[in-house]
Amino acid sequence: MAARADQKDNADYQKVVRLYASRAVQDEVRRTSNGTAHHVELPAADLQAEVERIQKQLRR
């Protein structure tokens, strides 16, 4: 999930993030994805760098 900087304190968004990060939801995500999905929290800059790294690998 991502939000614009001006929405980072939006209470509704924060509630969704807390719910999604709950153990019950994460267990179900892992179960339904056969263990291929994992919850990761990254700052936006780190996430962008990771996306660029993966895109570079895919272009090879």
Secondary structure, 3 states (H helix, E strand, C coil): CCCCHHHCCCHHHHHHHHHHCCHHHHHHHHHHCCCCCCCCCCCHHHHHHHHHHHHHHHHC
